[in-house]
């Protein structure tokens, strides 16, 4: 497993246990995005478009960035691809008319990337403006990032994982944000059902529940 230095940003996120603080892991997939979100003054046209895989923390990072900005200086539109295109066009133009110091900056959070056709934009003028904005994309987690995600999800659930759990699980499960979150949820569920600690027998059961009996050949 590759060595990679990761850090975490504490955020009051809406986790399954709403009274607990969850953490967003900073790693290969989102470090550049996080750096860019801290300085809207440098965004082309003072507008950025944030995309990424499901459950990768797009909305959470947007709220974090909004909290860093001066009051009212960062407007966030979640699920931007679902907003009426005329309204979105006017929101984009409003930022240009006032400038970032007057009207603030605009962060569009989208579930699909218009550059690969995932976000179909019918208005040509809007398409050109979105295309000229800063493009921020969360990538896929590497081994170290995936391991940190497992630990962060377990922490948010109050689930104790023994040393070596993440290193064992990472190469045996789906390498995606949603898959890792589901894996930890499955481990937690099985541990509760068995009323036993989340040790290797529980990890194996969770992997089998997610990937089928053939997964046992890797164990």
C-alpha positions in Angstrom: 0.0 0.0 0.0 1.4 3.4 -1.0 2.4 5.8 1.7 0.7 9.1 1.7 0.4 11.8 4.3 -3.3 12.6 4.9 -4.9 15.1 7.2 -8.5 15.8 8.3 -10.7 18.8 8.5 -13.2 18.7 11.3 -16.7 19.7 10.1 -20.1 19.6 11.7 -21.4 17.3 9.0 -24.8 15.6 8.8 -23.7 12.0 9.6 -26.0 9.1 10.6 -25.3 10.1 14.2 -26.1 13.8 13.9 -24.7 14.7 17.3 -21.2 13.4 16.3 -18.6 15.5 14.4 -17.5 13.8 11.2 -14.2 14.5 9.4 -13.5 15.1 5.8 -10.2 13.4 4.9 -7.7 15.5 2.8 -5.8 13.4 0.4 -4.9 12.8 -3.2 -8.5 13.0 -4.5 -9.4 16.4 -3.0 -6.3 18.3 -1.8 -6.1 20.5 -4.9 -9.9 21.2 -4.7 -9.6 22.2 -1.0 -6.7 24.5 -1.7 -8.6 26.3 -4.5 -11.8 26.6 -2.5 -10.0 28.8 0.0 -9.2 31.6 -2.4 -12.3 32.7 -4.5 -10.4 35.8 -5.5 -8.3 33.7 -7.9 -11.2 32.0 -9.6 -11.7 33.0 -13.3 -14.8 35.2 -13.4 -15.1 34.5 -9.7 -17.1 31.3 -10.4 -16.1 27.7 -9.8 -17.8 24.4 -10.7 -17.3 21.5 -8.3 -17.9 17.9 -9.4 -17.0 14.5 -8.1 -18.2 10.9 -7.5 -21.2 10.2 -5.3 -20.6 10.5 -1.6 -17.3 12.3 -2.2 -18.2 15.3 0.0 -18.9 17.9 -2.6 -21.7 19.6 -0.7 -19.8 19.3 2.6 -16.7 21.0 1.1 -18.9 23.7 -0.4 -20.4 24.5 3.0 -16.9 24.5 4.6 -15.7 26.9 1.9 -18.7 29.1 2.5 -17.9 29.2 6.2 -14.4 30.4 5.4 -15.5 33.3 3.2 -16.6 36.6 4.5 -20.3 36.8 5.3 -22.3 36.6 2.1 -19.2 36.5 -0.1 -19.6 33.0 -1.4 -22.9 31.9 -2.9 -23.3 28.1 -3.2 -25.7 26.4 -5.6 -26.0 22.7 -4.9 -27.3 20.3 -7.6 -26.6 23.2 -10.0 -27.5 21.0 -13.0 -31.1 20.9 -11.8 -31.5 24.7 -11.6 -33.4 26.5 -14.3 -30.8 27.5 -16.9 -32.1 31.1 -17.2 -31.8 31.6 -13.4 -28.3 30.1 -13.4 -27.3 32.4 -16.3 -28.5 35.4 -14.3 -26.7 34.3 -11.1 -23.5 33.9 -13.1 -23.9 37.4 -14.6 -24.7 39.0 -11.2 -21.3 38.0 -9.9 -19.6 39.6 -12.9 -21.5 42.9 -12.5 -20.5 43.4 -8.9 -17.2 41.7 -8.8 -16.1 39.3 -6.0 -15.6 42.1 -3.4 -19.2 43.5 -4.0 -21.3 40.5 -5.1 -19.1 37.8 -3.9 -18.1 34.6 -5.7 -20.3 31.7 -7.0 -19.7 28.0 -6.4 -21.7 25.6 -8.5 -21.9 22.0 -7.1 -22.9 19.5 -9.7 -23.3 15.8 -9.8 -22.2 15.6 -13.5 -19.5 17.2 -15.5 -20.5 19.2 -18.5 -17.1 18.7 -20.1 -17.8 15.0 -20.7 -21.5 15.5 -21.6 -22.8 14.5 -18.2 -24.4 17.9 -17.6 -26.3 18.9 -20.7 -26.6 22.7 -21.0 -29.1 23.8 -23.6 -28.3 27.6 -23.5 -25.1 28.2 -25.6 -24.3 31.4 -23.6 -24.6 29.6 -20.3 -22.5 26.6 -21.6 -19.7 29.0 -22.6 -19.8 30.7 -19.2 -19.7 27.5 -17.2 -16.9 26.3 -19.5 -14.9 29.4 -18.7 -15.3 29.0 -15.0 -12.8 27.3 -12.7 -13.3 23.5 -12.9 -12.7 21.6 -9.7 -13.1 17.8 -9.7 -12.7 15.4 -6.8 -11.0 12.3 -8.1 -10.8 8.7 -6.9 -9.1 7.8 -3.6 -5.8 6.1 -3.6 -4.9 3.4 -1.0 -3.9 5.9 1.7 -6.9 8.1 1.2 -9.2 5.0 1.2 -7.7 3.8 4.4 -8.3 7.2 6.0 -11.9 7.3 4.8 -12.6 3.9 6.4 -11.3 5.2 9.7 -13.2 8.5 9.4 -16.5 6.8 8.7 -15.9 4.4 11.6 -15.1 7.4 13.9 -18.4 9.1 12.8 -20.3 6.0 13.7 -18.6 5.4 17.0 -17.3 2.2 15.6 -13.9 0.9 16.9 -11.7 -0.8 14.4 -8.6 -2.7 15.5 -5.2 -1.7 14.2 -4.7 -3.0 10.7 -8.3 -3.0 9.7 -8.1 -0.4 7.0 -5.0 -1.9 5.5 -6.8 -5.3 5.3 -10.0 -3.9 3.9 -8.7 -1.4 1.2 -7.4 -4.0 -1.3 -10.4 -6.2 -0.9 -13.3 -3.8 -1.5 -14.5 -1.3 -4.0 -12.3 1.8 -4.4 -14.9 4.4 -4.3 -16.3 6.9 -1.8 -19.8 5.3 -1.9 -18.4 1.8 -1.7 -16.1 2.6 1.3 -19.0 4.3 3.1 -21.2 1.2 2.5 -18.5 -1.1 3.7 -18.1 0.6 7.0 -21.9 0.7 7.4 -22.1 -3.0 6.7 -19.3 -3.7 9.3 -21.2 -1.6 11.8 -24.5 -3.4 11.1 -23.0 -6.9 11.4 -21.1 -6.0 14.5 -24.3 -4.8 16.1 -26.3 -7.8 15.0 -23.7 -10.2 16.4 -23.2 -8.0 19.5 -19.5 -8.5 19.0 -16.5 -6.2 18.3 -15.7 -5.4 14.7 -12.8 -7.9 14.3 -11.7 -9.9 11.3 -14.6 -12.3 11.2 -16.9 -9.3 11.0 -14.8 -7.7 8.2 -15.0 -10.9 6.2 -18.8 -11.1 6.7 -19.1 -7.5 5.5 -17.0 -8.1 2.5 -18.9 -11.2 1.6 -22.2 -9.4 2.0 -21.0 -6.7 -0.4 -19.1 -8.7 -2.9 -20.5 -12.2 -2.7 -19.0 -15.6 -1.6 -16.2 -15.4 -4.2 -14.6 -12.7 -2.2 -13.5 -15.4 0.3 -10.9 -16.5 -2.2 -8.9 -13.3 -1.5 -9.0 -13.7 2.3 
